[in-house]
Amino acid sequence: MSTIHYTHDNGLATIALNRPEKMNALNQTMIAELTKALREAGRDTAVRCLLLTGNGRGFSAGHDLSEAVLLAGVAEGSFGDHLRAVYYPLIQQIVEMPKPVVAVLNGPAAGIGLSIALAADIRLASTRALLTLGFSKIGMIPDGGANWFLPRLVGYGRAFELAALSDQITAEQAHALGLVNHVIPHEQLGEFSTAYGRKLAAGPTLALALTKRAMQHGLTHTLAQNLDYEAHLQDIAGRSTDSREGITAFLEKRPTQFEGK
């Protein structure tokens, strides 16, 4: 693929956005290739954790505005049609991935580039990372699910402030708000993120996938509904090879050897 790099090693897959000369701004080709790679990673049982990062100085500058200019010149409503047809399947691929997705912010993340990072389960940020929505500066609203993710991560007031002002915030500020899980010195980001990903990949992948489903369900359902859903998912987890291995390893006082099934 021409705009992303996809690698897979011992259960850990990495997708790196690869338009460094454009700060990994997303164009039609990149969106299509990224969606395809995410779909393949989701289906590949050998992949047990996915790192999503960028090559060069940044994670992603957002949508390539040269393409946005072209969209602005065509029929009314085309921005919405474009989001529904192109970006929303991409966001859904990340959210519904049946294994952990870790966004590794190696530099600035802006616009829908930030939305993509927010869709991940976990965010690791370099000390050089800068985050901004940026949409209000071009007279548009946040998209790519940002209006859903942000209030749940930081609360409505802070989410609206980030959207309305579109100020850049540092990795440390993002961590204080709860937008990123860890801030890592830039020179150590690659080593840290690989070790972090391998730790997740060694875990009970099926149980982690079910945990994602349970937590996402809980965001839009009552406690009673989620208690019932947890019981349903726990039935699935309890019949898994990993569950038997985990219980046996505990009783035998030895390290677990999860298979992700």
Backbone as JSON, one array per atom type, in Angstrom:
{
  "sequence": "MSTIHYTHDNGLATIALNRPEKMNALNQTMIAELTKALREAGRDTAVRCLLLTGNGRGFSAGHDLSEAVLLAGVAEGSFGDHLRAVYYPLIQQIVEMPKPVVAVLNGPAAGIGLSIALAADIRLASTRALLTLGFSKIGMIPDGGANWFLPRLVGYGRAFELAALSDQITAEQAHALGLVNHVIPHEQLGEFSTAYGRKLAAGPTLALALTKRAMQHGLTHTLAQNLDYEAHLQDIAGRSTDSREGITAFLEKRPTQFEGK",
  "N": [[0.84, -1.2, 0.0], [0.43, 2.28, -0.67], [0.24, 4.51, 1.01], [0.29, 3.79, 3.65], [2.13, 1.92, 6.11], [2.21, -1.45, 6.92], [2.88, -3.76, 9.35], [3.58, -6.91, 10.95], [4.31, -8.76, 13.75], [4.82, -11.47, 15.74], [2.22, -11.5, 17.0], [1.72, -8.79, 17.37], [0.59, -6.13, 15.57], [1.35, -3.34, 13.49], [0.22, -0.34, 12.21], [1.25, 2.24, 10.27], [0.69, 5.5, 9.39], [1.57, 6.98, 6.33], [2.34, 9.47, 4.91], [4.48, 11.43, 5.2], [5.47, 13.83, 4.21], [3.24, 15.39, 4.07], [2.45, 15.63, 6.64], [1.04, 13.36, 7.28], [-1.58, 13.83, 6.45], [-4.91, 12.93, 5.7], [-5.93, 11.5, 2.71], [-8.05, 10.39, -0.02], [-6.96, 7.96, -0.9], [-5.36, 7.12, 1.28], [-7.31, 6.82, 3.29], [-8.85, 4.72, 2.26], [-6.91, 2.68, 2.14], [-6.15, 2.49, 4.81], [-8.56, 1.72, 6.03], [-8.9, -0.78, 4.82], [-6.61, -2.13, 5.8], [-7.14, -2.12, 8.54], [-9.44, -3.7, 8.58], [-8.37, -6.15, 7.72], [-6.55, -6.67, 9.8], [-8.32, -6.97, 11.9], [-9.59, -9.34, 11.2], [-7.57, -11.2, 11.15], [-6.5, -13.81, 12.97], [-4.03, -14.17, 14.06], [-3.15, -11.71, 14.79], [-3.05, -9.91, 17.71], [-2.98, -7.56, 19.02], [-3.06, -4.11, 18.14], [-1.1, -1.48, 16.99], [-1.41, 1.92, 16.17], [0.0, 4.41, 14.36], [2.07, 7.19, 13.21], [4.27, 7.96, 10.48], [7.26, 9.93, 10.32], [7.14, 13.38, 11.36], [4.69, 13.69, 12.61], [1.49, 12.47, 13.9], [-1.11, 12.72, 12.57], [-2.23, 15.28, 10.46], [-4.87, 15.63, 10.01], [-7.71, 15.81, 7.77], [-6.84, 16.04, 4.34], [-6.8, 19.18, 3.21], [-6.78, 20.12, 0.64], [-8.33, 18.35, -0.79], [-10.71, 18.81, 0.52], [-11.37, 21.34, -0.39], [-12.1, 20.77, -2.99], [-14.39, 19.25, -2.49], [-16.03, 21.22, -1.42], [-16.86, 22.59, -3.6], [-18.83, 21.18, -4.85], [-22.07, 19.53, -4.92], [-24.53, 20.53, -2.45], [-24.44, 19.15, 0.82], [-22.56, 17.24, 0.33], [-20.35, 16.95, 2.0], [-21.37, 15.63, 4.25], [-22.24, 13.25, 3.02], [-19.77, 12.28, 2.23], [-18.52, 11.81, 4.7], [-20.21, 9.79, 5.74], [-19.84, 7.74, 3.88], [-17.08, 7.29, 3.73], [-15.39, 8.01, 6.03], [-16.82, 7.15, 8.32], [-17.08, 4.28, 8.18], [-14.37, 3.72, 8.62], [-13.89, 4.68, 11.26], [-15.63, 2.99, 12.63], [-14.39, 0.53, 12.16], [-12.17, 0.72, 13.85], [-13.31, 1.05, 16.42], [-14.85, -1.29, 16.67], [-12.98, -3.28, 16.51], [-11.9, -6.5, 17.36], [-9.89, -6.7, 19.33], [-7.27, -5.14, 21.28], [-6.71, -1.7, 20.43], [-4.19, 0.57, 20.06], [-3.43, 3.89, 19.96], [-0.59, 5.54, 18.94], [0.79, 8.42, 19.51], [2.99, 10.08, 17.85], [3.58, 12.66, 17.31], [2.1, 15.81, 16.33], [-1.5, 15.69, 16.38], [-4.34, 16.31, 14.67], [-7.61, 17.67, 13.88], [-9.62, 15.39, 12.08], [-7.69, 13.5, 12.31], [-7.09, 13.52, 15.03], [-9.59, 12.65, 15.9], [-9.57, 10.01, 14.99], [-7.56, 8.96, 16.62], [-8.87, 9.22, 19.07], [-10.79, 7.29, 18.81], [-9.48, 4.96, 19.32], [-8.64, 2.4, 21.78], [-6.74, 2.96, 23.7], [-4.4, 5.57, 24.3], [-1.12, 6.53, 23.64], [1.28, 9.0, 24.12], [3.85, 10.92, 22.68], [6.23, 13.2, 24.09], [6.43, 15.22, 22.29], [4.02, 15.46, 21.13], [1.18, 17.26, 19.99], [-2.14, 18.27, 20.41], [-5.13, 19.02, 18.73], [-8.45, 19.95, 17.85], [-9.36, 21.75, 15.84], [-11.42, 22.18, 13.95], [-13.23, 24.33, 14.28], [-11.78, 26.49, 13.44], [-11.91, 26.47, 10.73], [-14.53, 26.9, 10.29], [-16.23, 24.71, 10.74], [-17.79, 21.74, 12.19], [-16.63, 19.44, 14.77], [-15.87, 16.12, 13.65], [-15.96, 12.62, 12.71], [-16.64, 11.15, 14.91], [-15.8, 12.56, 17.12], [-17.48, 14.19, 18.65], [-18.84, 12.35, 20.12], [-16.88, 10.78, 21.43], [-15.25, 12.66, 22.9], [-16.83, 14.11, 25.01], [-17.34, 11.95, 26.68], [-14.85, 11.24, 27.54], [-13.74, 13.54, 28.76], [-15.78, 15.1, 29.8], [-18.62, 17.32, 29.28], [-18.25, 20.2, 29.4], [-15.43, 20.68, 29.15], [-14.99, 19.34, 26.78], [-16.53, 20.84, 24.96], [-15.18, 23.28, 25.12], [-12.65, 22.58, 24.07], [-13.47, 22.05, 21.47], [-14.66, 24.47, 20.64], [-12.69, 26.49, 20.91], [-10.48, 25.38, 19.71], [-7.81, 25.27, 20.49], [-4.32, 24.39, 20.61], [-3.15, 21.7, 22.56], [-0.73, 20.42, 24.83], [0.98, 17.22, 25.18], [1.2, 16.66, 27.9], [-0.82, 18.28, 28.98], [-3.0, 17.05, 27.76], [-2.88, 14.58, 28.98], [-3.46, 15.26, 31.62], [-6.12, 15.97, 31.29], [-7.24, 13.57, 30.69], [-7.21, 12.57, 28.14], [-5.11, 11.17, 27.01], [-3.36, 8.15, 27.85], [-0.72, 7.69, 28.68], [2.29, 9.61, 28.81], [5.26, 9.8, 27.05], [8.79, 10.17, 26.93], [10.07, 11.43, 23.88], [12.16, 10.07, 22.53], [12.0, 7.55, 23.58], [9.62, 6.52, 22.79], [9.07, 4.59, 20.72], [10.23, 2.17, 21.71], [8.83, 1.93, 24.14], [6.11, 1.8, 23.32], [6.08, -0.52, 21.76], [6.74, -2.5, 23.67], [4.57, -2.15, 25.36], [2.45, -2.81, 23.65], [3.08, -5.5, 23.15], [2.67, -6.59, 25.65], [-0.11, -6.37, 25.9], [-0.8, -7.98, 23.73], [-0.06, -10.46, 24.64], [-2.05, -11.1, 26.33], [-5.4, -12.34, 27.29], [-6.97, -12.44, 24.53], [-9.62, -12.82, 23.55], [-11.18, -12.35, 25.86], [-10.49, -9.68, 26.28], [-11.59, -8.5, 24.0], [-14.29, -8.98, 24.51], [-14.54, -7.47, 26.81], [-14.21, -4.88, 25.76], [-16.62, -4.76, 24.3], [-18.49, -4.92, 26.39], [-17.98, -2.57, 27.87], [-18.42, -0.55, 25.96], [-21.13, -1.03, 25.45], [-22.12, -0.36, 27.94], [-21.94, 2.4, 27.93], [-24.2, 3.42, 26.76], [-26.4, 2.23, 27.87], [-28.56, 1.17, 30.6], [-27.66, 0.42, 34.07], [-28.86, -2.0, 34.9], [-29.39, -3.2, 32.43], [-26.78, -3.51, 31.52], [-25.67, -5.19, 33.43], [-26.99, -7.56, 32.83], [-26.04, -7.95, 30.24], [-23.31, -8.26, 30.74], [-23.38, -10.72, 32.08], [-24.14, -12.39, 29.99], [-21.9, -12.12, 28.26], [-19.92, -13.08, 29.94], [-20.52, -15.75, 30.09], [-19.64, -16.53, 27.56], [-16.88, -15.94, 27.75], [-16.18, -17.6, 29.86], [-16.26, -20.14, 28.76], [-14.05, -20.3, 27.22], [-10.82, -21.23, 25.85], [-8.74, -19.74, 26.93], [-9.77, -18.98, 29.42], [-9.87, -21.43, 30.78], [-7.14, -21.99, 30.78], [-6.17, -19.81, 32.28], [-7.31, -20.22, 34.84], [-6.27, -22.74, 35.47], [-3.5, -22.17, 35.41], [-3.35, -20.39, 37.53], [-4.03, -22.04, 39.72], [-1.95, -23.84, 39.57], [0.12, -22.23, 40.07], [1.76, -20.91, 38.09], [3.08, -19.08, 35.23], [0.73, -17.7, 32.89], [-0.28, -18.92, 29.65], [-1.7, -17.63, 27.31], [-3.84, -18.08, 24.47], [-5.51, -16.54, 23.06], [-8.1, -17.33, 22.5]],
  "CA": [[0.0, 0.0, 0.0], [1.3, 3.42, -0.93], [0.14, 5.59, 2.0], [0.47, 3.27, 5.0], [3.01, 0.76, 6.3], [1.59, -2.45, 7.78], [3.79, -4.82, 9.75], [3.02, -7.82, 11.94], [5.37, -9.57, 14.32], [4.55, -12.17, 16.99], [0.96, -11.09, 17.6], [1.59, -7.34, 17.42], [0.56, -5.47, 14.26], [1.53, -1.88, 13.5], [-0.16, 0.42, 11.02], [1.84, 3.58, 10.32], [0.29, 6.42, 8.33], [2.84, 7.23, 5.64], [2.48, 10.63, 4.03], [5.19, 12.33, 6.11], [5.63, 15.15, 3.59], [1.97, 16.09, 4.3], [2.13, 15.38, 8.05], [0.07, 12.26, 7.28], [-2.95, 14.26, 6.16], [-5.64, 11.82, 5.1], [-6.61, 11.68, 1.43], [-8.92, 9.27, -0.36], [-6.17, 6.72, -0.97], [-4.98, 6.7, 2.63], [-8.5, 6.37, 4.01], [-9.2, 3.4, 1.74], [-5.89, 1.71, 2.53], [-6.22, 2.32, 6.26], [-9.76, 0.93, 6.32], [-8.6, -2.15, 4.4], [-5.64, -2.72, 6.73], [-7.84, -2.36, 9.8], [-10.32, -4.85, 8.38], [-7.53, -7.35, 7.67], [-6.01, -6.91, 11.14], [-9.42, -7.46, 12.71], [-9.92, -10.72, 10.82], [-6.39, -12.06, 11.28], [-6.44, -14.32, 14.34], [-2.65, -14.08, 14.55], [-2.98, -10.35, 15.34], [-3.69, -9.87, 19.03], [-2.99, -6.16, 19.44], [-2.75, -3.25, 17.0], [-0.6, -0.13, 17.21], [-1.71, 2.83, 15.08], [0.9, 5.54, 14.55], [2.39, 7.92, 11.99], [5.68, 8.11, 10.13], [7.68, 11.32, 10.22], [7.07, 14.28, 12.51], [3.37, 13.8, 13.23], [0.52, 11.37, 13.79], [-1.9, 13.1, 11.4], [-2.7, 16.67, 10.44], [-6.29, 15.64, 9.71], [-8.05, 15.59, 6.37], [-6.12, 16.86, 3.36], [-7.72, 20.26, 2.88], [-6.88, 20.32, -0.8], [-9.5, 17.58, -1.19], [-11.89, 19.48, 1.08], [-11.7, 22.45, -1.29], [-12.83, 20.18, -4.11], [-15.72, 18.89, -2.0], [-16.81, 22.43, -1.19], [-17.35, 23.12, -4.86], [-19.86, 20.34, -5.45], [-23.45, 19.66, -4.42], [-24.77, 20.7, -1.02], [-24.58, 17.89, 1.51], [-21.52, 16.29, -0.05], [-19.48, 16.68, 3.15], [-22.03, 14.59, 5.02], [-22.18, 12.0, 2.26], [-18.38, 11.82, 2.27], [-18.29, 11.24, 6.03], [-20.94, 8.53, 5.88], [-19.33, 6.71, 2.97], [-15.63, 7.08, 3.79], [-14.79, 8.07, 7.36], [-17.53, 6.42, 9.37], [-16.63, 2.89, 8.21], [-13.03, 3.68, 9.21], [-14.03, 4.81, 12.71], [-16.27, 1.77, 13.13], [-13.39, -0.53, 12.15], [-11.33, 0.87, 15.04], [-14.12, 0.83, 17.63], [-15.33, -2.67, 16.73], [-11.86, -4.21, 16.4], [-12.0, -7.45, 18.46], [-8.6, -6.77, 20.01], [-6.92, -3.76, 21.67], [-6.13, -0.75, 19.47], [-3.43, 1.6, 20.78], [-2.95, 5.0, 19.13], [0.72, 6.01, 19.39], [0.87, 9.78, 18.96], [4.41, 10.41, 17.74], [3.68, 14.09, 17.06], [0.79, 16.46, 16.29], [-2.72, 15.01, 15.93], [-5.28, 17.41, 14.48], [-8.8, 17.41, 13.1], [-10.08, 14.01, 12.12], [-6.57, 12.7, 12.79], [-7.32, 13.36, 16.46], [-10.78, 11.81, 16.05], [-9.14, 8.62, 14.81], [-6.86, 8.57, 17.85], [-9.86, 9.1, 20.15], [-11.54, 6.05, 18.6], [-8.69, 3.84, 19.83], [-8.91, 2.04, 23.17], [-5.69, 3.54, 24.55], [-3.55, 6.52, 23.59], [0.2, 6.83, 24.16], [1.69, 10.25, 23.48], [5.19, 11.46, 22.79], [6.33, 14.55, 24.64], [6.34, 16.17, 21.18], [2.66, 15.46, 20.59], [0.28, 18.39, 20.2], [-3.47, 17.84, 20.02], [-6.13, 20.06, 18.49], [-9.54, 19.59, 16.94], [-9.12, 22.62, 14.69], [-12.55, 22.34, 13.03], [-13.86, 25.65, 14.38], [-10.94, 27.47, 12.74], [-12.32, 26.49, 9.32], [-15.97, 27.08, 10.25], [-16.92, 23.43, 10.68], [-17.94, 21.08, 13.48], [-15.85, 18.22, 14.87], [-16.52, 14.93, 13.11], [-15.22, 11.39, 12.95], [-16.99, 10.62, 16.23], [-15.23, 13.36, 18.21], [-18.55, 14.68, 19.52], [-19.23, 11.22, 20.98], [-15.76, 10.36, 22.27], [-14.69, 13.67, 23.8], [-17.57, 14.33, 26.25], [-17.23, 10.78, 27.54], [-13.5, 11.2, 28.09], [-13.35, 14.71, 29.57], [-16.94, 15.85, 30.25], [-19.15, 18.23, 28.27], [-17.67, 21.54, 29.41], [-14.08, 20.67, 28.59], [-15.09, 18.93, 25.38], [-16.99, 21.97, 24.16], [-14.1, 24.27, 25.08], [-11.66, 22.1, 23.11], [-14.04, 22.18, 20.13], [-14.96, 25.85, 20.3], [-11.48, 27.3, 20.8], [-9.51, 24.67, 18.86], [-6.43, 25.53, 20.91], [-3.43, 23.25, 20.71], [-2.76, 21.34, 23.91], [0.44, 19.54, 24.87], [0.73, 15.86, 25.65], [1.02, 16.7, 29.35], [-2.17, 18.8, 29.22], [-3.94, 16.01, 27.33], [-2.86, 13.55, 30.01], [-4.19, 15.79, 32.77], [-7.55, 15.96, 30.95], [-7.68, 12.2, 30.49], [-7.27, 12.25, 26.71], [-4.1, 10.15, 26.72], [-3.09, 7.3, 29.02], [0.66, 7.84, 29.12], [3.17, 10.5, 28.06], [6.56, 9.13, 27.03], [9.84, 10.93, 26.25], [9.97, 11.1, 22.47], [13.19, 9.12, 22.12], [11.66, 6.24, 24.12], [8.26, 6.18, 22.4], [9.02, 3.35, 19.97], [10.49, 1.04, 22.61], [7.75, 1.82, 25.13], [4.86, 1.38, 22.69], [6.22, -1.92, 21.36], [6.65, -3.32, 24.88], [3.19, -2.03, 25.83], [1.63, -3.6, 22.75], [3.36, -6.92, 23.34], [2.03, -6.99, 26.9], [-1.53, -6.57, 25.58], [-0.91, -9.12, 22.8], [0.11, -11.7, 25.41], [-3.21, -11.27, 27.18], [-6.51, -13.15, 26.79], [-7.54, -11.56, 23.5], [-11.08, -12.94, 23.5], [-11.72, -11.65, 27.03], [-10.31, -8.24, 26.06], [-12.59, -8.1, 23.01], [-15.59, -8.97, 25.2], [-14.5, -6.32, 27.72], [-14.52, -3.72, 24.93], [-18.05, -4.77, 24.01], [-19.23, -4.63, 27.62], [-17.81, -1.16, 28.24], [-19.11, 0.26, 24.96], [-22.55, -1.23, 25.72], [-22.45, 0.38, 29.15], [-22.0, 3.85, 27.69], [-25.51, 3.83, 26.23], [-27.45, 1.41, 28.47], [-28.69, 1.28, 32.05], [-26.9, -0.55, 34.85], [-29.54, -3.29, 34.86], [-29.16, -3.77, 31.1], [-25.39, -3.92, 31.37], [-25.44, -6.37, 34.26], [-27.46, -8.71, 32.07], [-25.13, -8.13, 29.11], [-22.08, -8.83, 31.31], [-23.6, -12.14, 32.34], [-24.11, -13.06, 28.68], [-20.52, -12.15, 27.77], [-19.12, -13.92, 30.83], [-20.75, -17.13, 29.64], [-18.75, -16.77, 26.42], [-15.51, -15.94, 28.24], [-15.97, -18.75, 30.74], [-16.12, -21.36, 27.97], [-12.89, -20.14, 26.34], [-9.54, -21.89, 26.16], [-7.96, -18.85, 27.79], [-10.3, -19.04, 30.78], [-9.38, -22.68, 31.38], [-5.7, -21.82, 31.0], [-5.96, -18.85, 33.36], [-7.66, -20.85, 36.12], [-5.29, -23.81, 35.71], [-2.21, -21.55, 35.73], [-3.47, -19.83, 38.88], [-3.98, -23.14, 40.69], [-0.62, -24.46, 39.5], [1.09, -21.19, 40.43], [2.7, -20.74, 37.0], [2.65, -18.03, 34.3], [-0.29, -18.08, 31.9], [0.08, -18.98, 28.24], [-2.96, -17.4, 26.62], [-3.84, -18.28, 23.03], [-6.42, -15.57, 22.42], [-9.33, -17.98, 22.05]],
  "C": [[0.87, 1.24, 0.0], [1.29, 4.46, 0.19], [0.17, 5.1, 3.44], [1.52, 2.16, 4.96], [2.33, -0.17, 7.29], [2.62, -3.53, 8.07], [3.13, -5.66, 10.83], [4.12, -8.72, 12.44], [4.92, -10.13, 15.66], [3.32, -11.62, 17.73], [0.7, -9.6, 17.63], [1.66, -6.77, 16.0], [0.72, -3.97, 14.45], [1.09, -1.32, 12.16], [0.39, 1.83, 11.19], [1.34, 4.39, 9.12], [1.56, 6.93, 7.67], [2.71, 8.26, 4.52], [3.24, 11.71, 4.81], [5.37, 13.73, 5.53], [4.38, 16.01, 3.75], [1.53, 15.95, 5.75], [1.02, 14.35, 8.18], [-1.37, 12.74, 7.19], [-3.65, 13.17, 5.37], [-6.27, 12.22, 3.78], [-7.41, 10.42, 1.12], [-8.17, 7.95, -0.35], [-5.82, 6.21, 0.42], [-6.17, 6.16, 3.41], [-8.87, 4.96, 3.57], [-8.2, 2.35, 2.19], [-5.92, 1.45, 4.03], [-7.42, 1.47, 6.64], [-9.54, -0.53, 5.96], [-7.66, -2.83, 5.38], [-6.29, -3.01, 8.08], [-8.75, -3.58, 9.71], [-9.51, -6.15, 8.4], [-6.96, -7.69, 9.05], [-7.09, -7.47, 12.06], [-9.73, -8.92, 12.45], [-8.79, -11.7, 11.07], [-6.26, -12.53, 12.73], [-5.03, -14.29, 14.91], [-2.35, -12.71, 15.14], [-3.75, -10.26, 16.64], [-3.66, -8.48, 19.66], [-2.54, -5.33, 18.24], [-2.26, -1.89, 17.49], [-0.9, 0.7, 15.97], [-0.9, 4.09, 15.3], [1.13, 6.25, 13.23], [3.89, 7.91, 11.74], [6.01, 9.6, 10.03], [7.42, 12.1, 11.5], [5.73, 14.28, 13.22], [2.54, 12.55, 13.08], [-0.36, 11.62, 12.58], [-2.37, 14.53, 11.54], [-4.18, 16.77, 10.14], [-6.54, 15.38, 8.24], [-7.26, 16.54, 5.47], [-7.06, 17.94, 2.84], [-7.78, 20.57, 1.4], [-8.04, 19.5, -1.37], [-10.78, 18.21, -0.67], [-12.33, 20.64, 0.21], [-12.5, 21.93, -2.48], [-14.25, 19.8, -3.7], [-16.61, 20.11, -1.85], [-17.41, 22.98, -2.47], [-18.44, 22.29, -5.51], [-21.16, 20.44, -4.66], [-23.52, 19.78, -2.9], [-25.0, 19.34, -0.37], [-23.49, 16.89, 1.21], [-20.56, 16.0, 1.09], [-20.07, 15.56, 4.0], [-21.99, 13.25, 4.32], [-20.78, 11.41, 2.31], [-18.07, 11.18, 3.62], [-18.96, 9.88, 6.17], [-20.29, 7.41, 5.06], [-17.89, 6.34, 3.25], [-15.1, 7.0, 5.22], [-15.5, 7.21, 8.39], [-17.21, 4.93, 9.35], [-15.24, 2.73, 8.83], [-13.1, 3.74, 10.73], [-14.63, 3.54, 13.31], [-15.29, 0.6, 13.15], [-12.53, -0.48, 13.41], [-12.12, 0.49, 16.29], [-14.51, -0.63, 17.78], [-14.22, -3.71, 16.59], [-11.87, -5.18, 17.59], [-10.66, -7.74, 19.14], [-8.2, -5.34, 20.35], [-6.3, -2.97, 20.53], [-5.48, 0.37, 20.27], [-2.97, 2.65, 19.78], [-1.65, 5.52, 19.74], [0.97, 7.36, 18.73], [2.32, 10.24, 18.98], [4.65, 11.89, 17.49], [2.28, 14.67, 17.0], [-0.32, 15.56, 15.76], [-3.8, 16.08, 15.87], [-6.5, 16.95, 13.69], [-9.26, 15.98, 13.22], [-8.94, 13.05, 12.43], [-6.68, 12.47, 14.28], [-8.54, 12.49, 16.71], [-10.44, 10.34, 15.93], [-8.42, 8.12, 16.05], [-7.84, 8.38, 19.0], [-10.67, 7.82, 20.03], [-10.79, 4.84, 19.13], [-9.04, 3.57, 21.29], [-7.97, 2.74, 24.14], [-4.87, 4.48, 23.69], [-2.23, 6.72, 24.35], [0.72, 8.05, 23.41], [3.15, 10.56, 23.73], [5.14, 12.83, 23.44], [6.27, 15.61, 23.55], [4.93, 16.25, 20.6], [1.92, 16.75, 20.95], [-1.08, 17.99, 19.65], [-4.37, 19.05, 19.8], [-7.22, 19.53, 17.58], [-9.46, 20.44, 15.67], [-10.32, 22.92, 13.8], [-13.14, 23.76, 13.08], [-13.06, 26.72, 13.64], [-11.23, 27.5, 11.24], [-13.86, 26.5, 9.2], [-16.77, 25.8, 10.15], [-17.01, 22.82, 12.07], [-17.0, 19.88, 13.55], [-16.61, 17.05, 14.27], [-15.64, 13.72, 13.36], [-15.49, 10.8, 14.33], [-16.49, 11.45, 17.39], [-16.3, 13.87, 19.17], [-19.1, 13.59, 20.44], [-18.12, 10.86, 21.94], [-15.38, 11.4, 23.32], [-15.51, 13.89, 25.07], [-17.47, 13.15, 27.21], [-15.85, 10.69, 28.18], [-13.24, 12.34, 29.07], [-14.54, 15.48, 30.13], [-17.35, 16.91, 29.23], [-18.44, 19.57, 28.24], [-16.3, 21.61, 28.79], [-14.11, 20.27, 27.12], [-15.53, 20.09, 24.51], [-15.91, 23.04, 24.05], [-13.04, 23.86, 24.06], [-12.16, 22.27, 21.68], [-14.19, 23.63, 19.72], [-13.7, 26.69, 20.07], [-10.46, 26.69, 19.85], [-8.07, 25.02, 19.2], [-5.62, 24.25, 20.85], [-3.15, 22.97, 22.18], [-1.58, 20.36, 23.83], [0.04, 18.14, 25.33], [0.47, 15.85, 27.15], [-0.36, 17.25, 29.7], [-3.23, 17.76, 28.85], [-4.01, 14.9, 28.38], [-3.64, 14.01, 31.24], [-5.69, 15.78, 32.55], [-8.1, 14.54, 30.84], [-7.79, 11.78, 29.04], [-6.24, 11.2, 26.31], [-3.77, 9.41, 28.01], [-1.69, 7.49, 29.58], [1.37, 8.84, 28.22], [4.59, 9.96, 28.2], [7.59, 10.06, 26.37], [9.96, 10.47, 24.8], [10.95, 10.01, 22.04], [12.86, 7.7, 22.59], [10.31, 5.74, 23.63], [8.17, 4.84, 21.68], [9.21, 2.13, 20.85], [9.34, 0.82, 23.58], [6.49, 1.26, 24.49], [4.91, -0.07, 22.24], [6.08, -2.84, 22.57], [5.22, -3.31, 25.42], [2.26, -2.89, 24.97], [1.84, -5.09, 22.93], [2.72, -7.43, 24.64], [0.54, -7.24, 26.68], [-1.71, -7.8, 24.7], [-0.76, -10.45, 23.52], [-1.09, -12.01, 26.29], [-4.28, -12.15, 26.56], [-7.34, -12.36, 25.79], [-9.06, -11.63, 23.44], [-11.71, -12.18, 24.66], [-11.58, -10.13, 26.87], [-11.33, -7.71, 25.05], [-13.97, -8.02, 23.66], [-15.67, -7.81, 26.19], [-14.8, -5.03, 26.96], [-16.02, -3.63, 24.67], [-18.87, -4.4, 25.23], [-19.15, -3.16, 27.99], [-18.52, -0.25, 27.25], [-20.63, 0.15, 25.13], [-22.98, -0.39, 26.92], [-22.56, 1.88, 28.97], [-23.38, 4.31, 27.27], [-26.66, 3.01, 26.81], [-27.47, 1.6, 29.99], [-27.82, 0.24, 32.75], [-27.54, -1.93, 34.76], [-29.31, -3.99, 33.51], [-27.73, -4.27, 30.96], [-25.04, -5.1, 32.27], [-25.86, -7.63, 33.53], [-26.52, -9.01, 30.9], [-23.8, -8.71, 29.58], [-22.22, -10.33, 31.55], [-23.54, -12.95, 31.05], [-22.67, -13.2, 28.18], [-19.64, -13.04, 28.64], [-19.33, -15.4, 30.54], [-19.8, -17.49, 28.5], [-17.29, -16.89, 26.9], [-15.22, -17.2, 29.06], [-15.81, -20.07, 30.01], [-14.86, -21.35, 27.1], [-11.69, -20.96, 26.8], [-8.72, -21.05, 27.12], [-8.45, -18.88, 29.22], [-9.81, -20.31, 31.48], [-7.9, -22.59, 31.71], [-5.44, -20.9, 32.19], [-6.23, -19.47, 34.73], [-6.64, -21.93, 36.47], [-3.94, -23.24, 36.12], [-2.22, -20.97, 37.14], [-3.33, -20.93, 39.93], [-2.61, -23.79, 40.73], [0.5, -23.48, 39.81], [2.2, -21.05, 39.38], [2.2, -19.62, 36.09], [1.62, -18.56, 33.31], [0.3, -18.09, 30.49], [-1.22, -18.85, 27.42], [-2.8, -17.59, 25.11], [-4.75, -17.3, 22.3], [-7.69, -16.2, 21.9], [-9.96, -18.77, 23.19]]
}
